Amino acid sequence: MLKLTHSRAVLLMVAVAFMWSIAGVVTRQLEFARAFEVTFWRSLFTALSLLVILPLWRGPRVFAQMHWKSGAFWLSGVCWSVMFTAFMVALTLTTVANVLITMALGPLFTALLARIFIGHKLPLRTWVAIVVAGSGIAYMFGSQLNLVQSGALLGCLVALCVPIAGAVQWTVVQRGQARGEQTDLVPCVLVGAVISTVVALPLAFPFAATGTDVAWLGMLGLVQLAIPCTLSVVCARVLKAPEISLLALLEVVFGIALAWVGANEAPQASVLMGGALVLGALVGNEILGFKERA
């Protein structure tokens, strides 16, 4: 098992958020693959990558040792599949801005579930950071939010599944840690990828992706999902659920920066201001937390 200090876990989660953030700029390179086909190929390559990564990391008996009879194991796997799938489905129904604003509710949901089911007593600094970071995301895209558009409300409701599933996922991991349970939830990422692949397959026809598209999506499956999602579960053994959810918001900030550099999508001033709020909230929360632990 990988042992991490709190500080190293924070740095690792920042790296995880960066790997998650490459999806936008890579998607701009696709020629014909869209929506459910993107979800299918990305989830398929995630599953294939994990079939190689997990035995190399945990040994050849990793699959025989998976906790197939554990309810927490399957719940975690379903949560991953919802996160892998719902994001792309929501994008087919409403704008990226609407989806991202909805997903910014993740830290609040995580904090509330951790408080209800685990009994975490969150410090005031974490609540303030959640509010400030969420406000920053909302400010970045608030001018584009329009629920009057056809299907926009439905899209936001589908997008709501992402932060809810994420909150349940991190809470399940933390609850197991608090109870001293030995259930290994890292392979649940594989379970989620398989479920997402099966669900997206019938909706992906007819296939339109070129060989280049498939190559890009194969890279996403490995670098943007398989590796960072596995590492995020490892970080969840050290960091509290609300901290993980807050650090995951960096995905939005990194994604904007990458799209600016790699796809020539210059952000508006409101995006830069909102990003500064997110970074400020995260840095402030971690500095105060470090002082408390010291």
RORO-611022 format. One line per 3 residues: number of its first residue (from 1); their letters; for each residue x, y, z of N, C-alpha, C. Coordinates in steps of 0.02 Angstrom, whole numbers, plus 50000, padded with zeros to 5 digits. Each point is the difference from the previous one (the first is absolute). Layout:
N
NUM) a) X/Y/Z/X/Y/Z/X/Y/Z  ...
This chain:
294
1) mlk) 50041/49940/50000/49959/50060/50000/50043/50063/50000  49979/50049/49963/50037/50062/49996/49985/50042/50062  50054/50019/50036/49992/50040/50060/50014/50072/49983
4) lth) 49956/50044/50020/50007/50071/49984/49992/50042/50063  50040/50054/50003/49987/50051/50051/49944/50044/49973  49973/50042/50044/49946/50044/49978/50023/50047/49945
7) sra) 50059/50030/50008/50025/50047/49950/50012/49967/49933  50028/49940/50001/50011/49965/49937/49935/49980/49967  49950/49982/50041/49935/49982/49973/49968/50060/49966
10) vll) 50009/50060/50029/49974/50061/49969/50033/50012/49932  50066/49994/49998/50037/50010/49937/49979/49948/49948  49989/49938/50022/49979/49948/49954/49931/50014/49973
13) mva) 49955/50026/50042/49933/50018/49977/50001/50058/49951  50048/50046/50008/50008/50054/49951/50020/49970/49933  50046/49952/50001/50021/49966/49938/49941/49962/49970
16) vaf) 49960/49969/50042/49940/49964/49976/49952/50048/49965  49988/50058/50031/49956/50050/49971/50026/50023/49932  50066/50007/49994/50030/50020/49936/49988/49947/49947
19) mws) 50009/49936/50018/49989/49947/49951/49927/49997/49980  49955/50010/50048/49929/50002/49982/49985/50057/49951  50036/50055/50007/49983/50061/49963/50018/49998/49926
22) iag) 50037/49949/49978/50022/49999/49930/49944/49981/49952  49943/49977/50026/49946/49976/49957/49977/50053/49951  49993/50063/50024/49975/50052/49956/50044/50014/49940
25) vvt) 50064/50011/50013/50046/50017/49946/50009/49941/49952  49999/49939/50026/50006/49941/49957/49937/49992/49957  49942/50013/50030/49938/49995/49962/50000/50046/49940
28) rql) 50032/50057/50006/50004/50048/49945/50039/49972/49941  50039/49947/50012/50039/49970/49946/49962/49946/49962  49941/49979/50027/49962/49947/49968/49970/50023/49935
31) efa) 49995/49955/49952/49974/50016/49934/49926/49986/49994  49979/49938/50018/49930/49981/49989/49967/49969/50062  50038/49974/50046/49970/49968/50059/49963/50051/50043
34) raf) 49940/49983/50022/49959/50045/50040/49963/49963/50055  49983/50036/50052/49955/49979/50054/50010/49929/50024  49950/49956/49987/50002/49933/50028/50058/49959/49972
37) evt) 50020/50013/49938/50058/49964/49973/50063/50019/50037  50007/50064/50018/50057/50022/50040/49999/49965/50067  49941/49997/50031/49994/49966/50065/50018/49926/49994
40) fwr) 49976/49967/49947/50014/49929/49990/50074/49986/49994  50033/50035/49952/50071/49986/49989/50042/50018/50061  49985/50056/50031/50038/50021/50058/49993/49950/50058
43) slf) 49939/49978/50013/49988/49951/50054/50031/49933/49982  49996/49979/49937/50029/49937/49979/50075/49999/50011  50034/50054/49979/50072/50002/50008/50019/50008/50074
46) tal) 49957/50030/50039/50012/50004/50073/49999/49929/50029  49950/49961/49981/49995/49931/50025/50060/49959/49978  50020/50006/49937/50057/49962/49975/50064/50020/50036
49) sll) 50008/50065/50012/50059/50024/50035/50004/49972/50071  49942/49999/50034/49999/49975/50068/50011/49925/50004  49982/49964/49948/50013/49928/49998/50075/49986/49999
52) vil) 50038/50049/49977/50074/49994/50001/50029/50031/50063  49976/50060/50019/50028/50036/50057/49990/49963/50066  49940/49976/50012/49985/49969/50065/50042/49938/50014
55) plw) 50009/49953/49952/50043/49942/50015/50073/50020/50010  50024/50050/49963/50069/50023/50009/50010/50032/50068  49949/50035/50024/50004/50036/50063/49986/49955/50060
58) rgp) 49946/49960/49994/49978/49960/50057/50018/49926/49996  50027/49979/49943/50017/49929/49993/49948/49963/49959  50017/49942/49974/49955/49963/49955/49935/49976/50032
61) rvf) 49997/49998/50067/49940/49976/50034/49951/50056/50017  50012/50059/49973/49958/50058/50018/49927/49988/49983  49985/49967/49945/49930/49990/49980/49967/49947/50043
64) aqm) 50038/49949/50020/49972/49948/50044/49986/50028/50070  50036/50053/50018/49993/50029/50067/49950/50057/50002  49969/50015/49944/49951/50055/49999/49939/49980/50041
67) hwk) 49972/50048/50037/49946/49987/50047/49932/50001/49965  49987/49947/49961/49940/49998/49960/49936/49998/50041  50003/49977/50062/49941/49994/50042/49988/50062/50043
70) sga) 50043/50049/49995/49995/50060/50041/49953/50051/49968  49952/50024/50039/49955/50052/49974/50036/50064/49985  50049/50018/50043/50039/50061/49989/50040/49996/49936
73) fwl) 50025/49940/49984/50038/49990/49938/49958/50016/49939  49940/49972/49998/49956/50011/49942/49973/50071/49998  49986/50028/50058/49976/50070/50002/50053/50047/49973
76) sgv) 50062/49989/50019/50055/50041/49975/50007/49992/49924  49994/49938/49975/50005/49989/49928/49946/50034/49961  49938/49997/50026/49944/50034/49968/50011/50075/49999
79) cws) 50027/50027/50055/50013/50072/50003/50050/50021/49946  50052/49960/49992/50049/50016/49947/49967/49998/49931  49958/49950/49988/49967/49995/49935/49955/50060/49986
82) vmf) 49965/50024/50052/49957/50059/49993/50042/50061/49983  50057/50008/50035/50043/50058/49986/50028/49996/49929  50020/49940/49978/50028/49992/49933/49949/50015/49946
85) taf) 49937/49984/50013/49948/50003/49948/49959/50064/50002  49978/50022/50059/49952/50055/50005/50028/50065/49972  50065/50011/50007/50029/50063/49975/49988/50007/49925
88) mva) 50014/49948/49962/49992/50004/49927/49926/50003/49980  49957/49964/50037/49929/50003/49985/49973/50070/50011  50021/50031/50055/49978/50068/50015/50021/50049/49946
91) ltl) 50059/49990/49973/50025/50045/49948/49959/49996/49936  49965/49943/49989/49957/49994/49941/49934/50036/50010  49985/50020/50062/49936/50031/50015/50004/50075/50015
94) ttv) 50058/50023/50024/50007/50070/50018/50072/50023/49988  50015/50061/50017/50065/50028/49987/50053/49977/50050  50063/50007/49980/50055/49983/50045/49997/50042/50063
97) anv) 49983/50064/49991/49996/50045/50058/49949/49976/50051  49941/49980/49976/49949/49975/50046/50024/49938/50037  50034/49955/49965/50024/49938/50030/50053/50015/50053
100) lit) 50047/50044/49985/50054/50016/50047/49974/50034/50062  49951/50045/49991/49972/50034/50059/49966/49948/50045  49964/49954/49970/49966/49948/50039/50051/49956/50037
103) mal) 50054/49982/49966/50051/49958/50030/50036/50035/50057  49999/50067/50000/50033/50038/50054/49967/49989/50068  49941/49968/49999/49966/49985/50063/50032/49940/50036
106) gpl) 50047/49967/49968/50032/49940/50027/50027/50007/50071  50041/50051/50014/50027/50007/50068/49946/50007/50054  49946/50036/49983/49947/50008/50049/49965/49934/50014
109) fta) 49984/49962/49947/49969/49934/50009/50046/49954/50040  50064/50001/49984/50048/49957/50034/50004/50017/50074  50004/50065/50015/50004/50021/50070/49938/49979/50038
112) lla) 49942/50008/49969/49938/49983/50034/49994/49924/50012  50017/49960/49950/49996/49928/50008/50051/49975/50052  50060/50030/49999/50051/49980/50049/49977/50018/50071
115) rif) 49965/50056/50006/49976/50021/50065/49944/49953/50024  49955/49980/49955/49942/49960/50018/50019/49927/50014  50041/49970/49955/50012/49928/50004/50065/49982/50036
118) igh) 50046/50046/50005/50063/49985/50033/50008/50039/50065  49965/50056/50004/50005/50041/50060/50059/50047/50000  50028/50015/49940/50056/50047/49996/49977/50069/50024
121) klp) 50036/50027/50047/49986/50068/50022/50045/50047/49961  49971/50031/49950/50040/50041/49955/50016/50068/50031  50064/50020/49995/50018/50066/50026/49970/50056/49958
124) lrt) 49993/50058/50030/49971/50057/49965/50038/50016/49936  50067/49992/50001/50040/50016/49942/49980/49958/49939  49982/49936/50012/49980/49957/49944/49933/50022/49971
127) wva) 49953/50018/50044/49935/50025/49976/50010/50064/49959  50043/50045/50025/50013/50063/49964/50032/49985/49933  50048/49953/49999/50033/49983/49937/49951/49970/49950
130) ivv) 49954/49959/50024/49949/49970/49956/49958/50055/49968  49977/50047/50041/49958/50054/49974/50038/50044/49951  50061/50019/50018/50040/50044/49957/50017/49965/49934
133) ags) 50022/49937/50003/50017/49964/49939/49940/49990/49955  49944/49981/50031/49938/49992/49961/49978/50065/49968  50008/50054/50037/49982/50067/49973/50045/50018/49942
136) gia) 50064/49981/50006/50046/50014/49945/49981/49965/49936  49982/49936/50006/49978/49962/49941/49937/50031/49970  49953/50016/50044/49937/50030/49977/50012/50067/49966
139) ymf) 50046/50040/50028/50015/50065/49970/50032/49993/49931  50041/49948/49993/50034/49989/49936/49951/49989/49943  49945/49966/50015/49954/49981/49947/49929/50026/50009
142) gsq) 49990/50039/50053/49932/50022/50017/49966/50039/49945  50038/50039/49963/49970/50041/49948/49972/49959/49943  50021/49935/49996/49978/49957/49945/49943/49953/50021
145) lnl) 49985/50000/50065/49949/49953/50024/49931/50021/49977  49966/49954/49967/49933/50015/49974/49958/49937/50001  49960/49994/50051/49958/49940/50007/49938/50003/49956
148) vqs) 49989/50055/49966/49941/50007/49957/50009/49961/49936  50063/49987/49981/50014/49964/49938/49966/49932/50002  49981/49976/49941/49968/49935/49995/50047/49945/50024
151) gal) 49977/49960/50047/50040/49945/50026/50052/50019/50050  50009/50065/50013/50053/50021/50045/49988/49976/50071  49938/50004/50023/49985/49979/50068/50013/49925/50008
154) lgc) 49979/49960/49951/50013/49929/50002/50075/49986/50000  50037/50038/49960/50073/49992/49999/50032/50014/50067  49975/50052/50034/50027/50016/50066/49983/49946/50051
157) lva) 49941/49970/49993/49981/49946/50046/50044/49939/49989  50016/49985/49936/50046/49945/49986/50069/50015/50027  50023/50062/49989/50066/50020/50025/50003/49996/50076
160) lcv) 49944/50010/50032/49997/49996/50073/50021/49931/50025  49992/49949/49957/50020/49932/50019/50075/49996/50012  50039/50042/49967/50073/49996/50007/50024/50020/50070
163) pia) 49982/50060/50025/50022/50017/50068/49969/49956/50053  49938/49976/49989/49969/49956/50049/50037/49934/50003  50015/49971/49942/50037/49937/49997/50070/50009/50030
166) gav) 50032/50056/49985/50066/50013/50028/49998/50006/50075  49949/50033/50026/49994/50008/50072/49989/49932/50034  49958/49958/49970/49988/49933/50028/50065/49959/49997
169) qwt) 50036/50005/49944/50062/49962/49992/50050/50016/50054  50014/50065/50010/50050/50019/50050/49976/49983/50071  49936/50005/50011/49973/49984/50067/50005/49925/50014
172) vvq) 49988/49959/49949/50007/49927/50009/50072/49983/50018  50048/50031/49965/50071/49987/50015/50017/50021/50071  49978/50060/50019/50016/50026/50066/49966/49959/50055
175) rgq) 49939/49979/49988/49963/49961/50050/50035/49933/50013  50025/49969/49946/50037/49938/50008/50064/50010/50039  50034/50056/49987/50061/50016/50036/49985/50010/50075
178) arg) 49946/50037/50014/49983/50015/50069/49983/49937/50039  49970/49951/49967/49980/49938/50033/50055/49947/50000  50057/50016/49968/50054/49952/49998/49987/49942/49953
181) eqt) 49955/50008/49952/49985/49947/49953/50058/49989/49952  50009/49937/49979/50055/49982/49957/49980/49995/49926  49940/50020/49984/49977/49997/49931/50041/50046/49955
184) dlv) 50030/49972/49948/50042/50038/49954/49954/50029/49946  49993/50066/50000/49954/50033/49952/50034/50026/49938  50066/49991/49995/50035/50022/49939/49974/49964/49938
187) pcv) 49990/49933/50001/49974/49966/49940/49930/50022/49981  49966/50038/50043/49933/50024/49982/50001/50046/49940  50057/50032/49989/50007/50043/49940/49993/49957/49938
190) lvg) 50028/49940/50001/49993/49953/49944/49927/49980/49992  49966/49984/50054/49930/49981/49997/49959/50057/49969  50014/50062/50022/49964/50057/49972/50012/50009/49926
193) avi) 50062/49989/49978/50017/50007/49929/49964/49947/49958  49996/49939/50026/49965/49947/49964/49926/50015/49994  49969/50021/50055/49929/50017/49998/49987/50057/49951
196) stv) 50042/50052/50002/49992/50057/49954/50007/49979/49928  50047/49955/49986/50010/49975/49932/49939/49964/49974  49972/49956/50042/49942/49961/49981/49939/50045/49988
199) val) 49991/50050/50043/49943/50045/49994/50007/50043/49937  50060/50024/49986/50010/50046/49943/50001/49966/49933  50017/49935/49998/50008/49965/49936/49939/50004/49954
202) pla) 49940/49981/50022/49943/50003/49953/49982/50071/49979  50020/50050/50039/49985/50069/49983/50054/50032/49957  50056/49964/49990/50056/50027/49962/49993/49987/49925
205) fpf) 49955/49955/49980/49992/49985/49929/49964/50056/49963  50016/50011/49937/50054/49969/49962/50067/50032/50015  50053/49961/50003/50066/50026/50015/50023/50047/49945
208) aat) 50028/50057/50020/50025/50048/49951/50072/50019/50012  50030/49977/50054/50068/50020/50019/50051/49976/49949  50048/50043/49985/50056/49981/49957/50053/49965/50043
211) gtd) 50052/49974/49968/50054/49969/50036/50034/50049/50047  50006/50062/49977/50030/50052/50042/49957/50014/50061  49934/50002/49990/49954/50010/50056/50008/49945/50052
214) vaw) 50003/49938/49977/50006/49943/50046/50066/50004/50038  50054/50023/49966/50064/50007/50034/49996/50052/50055  49969/50057/49985/49992/50053/50051/49959/49974/50059
217) lgm) 49946/49964/49985/49957/49975/50054/50034/49944/50039  50043/49962/49967/50039/49950/50036/50047/50033/50050  50030/50055/49979/50043/50038/50046/49960/50027/50059
220) lgl) 49939/50025/49986/49957/50024/50054/49983/49944/50049  49984/49942/49973/49982/49944/50043/50055/49983/50049  50063/50005/49978/50056/49984/50044/50019/50058/50044
223) vql) 50014/50058/49970/50029/50056/50036/49948/50043/50035  49940/50006/49971/49950/50045/50028/49952/49965/50048  49993/49934/49995/49955/49964/50044/50033/49945/50041
226) aip) 50031/49951/49967/50026/49941/50036/50050/50018/50054  50052/50038/49982/50052/50016/50049/49975/50049/50053  49972/50058/49982/49980/50047/50053/49943/49975/50044
229) ctl) 49951/49964/49972/49945/49975/50042/50025/49950/50051  50048/49958/49980/50029/49953/50046/50039/50036/50055  50039/50050/49981/50038/50039/50049/49955/50039/50047
232) svv) 49942/50022/49975/49955/50039/50042/49972/49957/50057  49989/49936/49986/49976/49955/50053/50054/49990/50053  50063/49997/49978/50056/49995/50047/50004/50063/50043
235) car) 49991/50058/49970/50001/50063/50037/49944/50003/50051  49943/49968/49985/49942/50002/50044/50013/49964/50066  50054/49961/50003/50018/49967/50063/50033/50048/50048
238) vlk) 50025/50056/49974/50036/50048/50041/49961/50065/50008  49970/50024/49946/49964/50063/50002/49927/49989/50018  49970/50049/50032/49929/49997/50014/49960/50011/49936
241) ape) 49940/49973/49998/49959/50003/49940/49990/50072/49975  49984/50048/50043/49991/50068/49975/50064/50030/49970  50058/49981/50028/50063/50024/49972/50011/49974/49930
244) isl) 49985/49936/49990/50008/49971/49933/49954/50034/49950  49939/50012/50020/49951/50031/49956/50021/50072/49983  50027/50035/50049/50025/50068/49987/50058/50000/49952
247) lal) 50049/49957/50012/50058/49996/49956/49981/49979/49929  49948/49959/49995/49977/49978/49934/49974/50058/49958  49979/50055/50033/49977/50058/49963/50055/50032/49959
250) lev) 50062/49984/50016/50056/50026/49959/49996/49975/49929  49964/49945/49989/49991/49974/49932/49971/50054/49955  49953/50039/50026/49968/50052/49960/50051/50054/49982
253) vfg) 50039/50021/50049/50049/50053/49988/50054/49977/49951  50027/49940/50012/50051/49973/49954/49971/49991/49930  49938/49976/49996/49969/49988/49935/49994/50064/49960
256) ial) 49982/50055/50033/49995/50065/49965/50069/50021/49974  50051/49993/50042/50067/50020/49980/50025/49959/49941  49988/49934/50001/50022/49957/49946/49964/50016/49935
259) awv) 49935/50014/50005/49961/50018/49940/50026/50066/49971  50022/50046/50044/50027/50064/49979/50065/49989/49961  50045/49959/50027/50065/49989/49969/49996/49952/49941
262) gan) 49962/49945/50009/50000/49947/49951/49947/50005/49946  49947/50039/50013/49946/50005/49950/49983/50072/49984  50040/50046/50024/49991/50072/49984/49932/50026/50022
265) eap) 49975/49975/50057/49937/50023/50027/50015/50047/50059  50010/50063/49984/50018/50049/50052/49942/50011/50047  50011/49994/50066/49946/50010/50049/49983/50074/50008
268) qas) 49938/50013/50019/49979/50068/50014/50027/50022/50068  49995/50065/50013/50024/50026/50064/49963/49968/50059  49935/49985/49990/49962/49969/50054/50026/49930/50017
271) vlm) 50027/49965/49948/50028/49934/50011/50064/50005/50042  50041/50050/49984/50062/50009/50038/49985/50019/50072  49950/50043/50010/49981/50020/50068/49974/49940/50040
274) gga) 49957/49961/49969/49972/49942/50034/50054/49949/50016  50047/49990/49953/50055/49954/50012/50043/50022/50059  50010/50065/50006/50039/50026/50057/49964/49986/50066
277) lvl) 49933/50004/50001/49963/49984/50060/50008/49926/50019  49997/49956/49950/50008/49929/50014/50069/49985/50028  50052/50025/49967/50068/49988/50024/50010/50030/50069
280) gal) 49974/50060/50012/50007/50031/50065/49968/49960/50055  49940/49973/49986/49965/49959/50049/50039/49937/50017  50026/49967/49948/50037/49938/50011/50065/50012/50038
283) vgn) 50037/50050/49978/50064/50015/50033/49988/50022/50073  49951/50043/50010/49985/50023/50068/49980/49944/50046  49958/49954/49976/49978/49944/50040/50058/49955/50020
286) eil) 50045/49987/49952/50057/49956/50014/50050/50033/50047  50012/50065/49993/50047/50035/50044/49974/50000/50072  49936/50016/50008/49971/50000/50067/49999/49930/50031
289) gfk) 49986/49950/49957/50001/49932/50024/50069/49978/50022  50051/50020/49962/50069/49983/50017/50019/50031/50067  49980/50062/50012/50015/50034/50063/49965/49965/50058
292) era) 49938/49977/49989/49964/49965/50053/50034/49935/50018  50022/49962/49949/50033/49937/50013/50068/50011/50033  50034/50055/49981/50065/50014/50031/49992/50018/50074
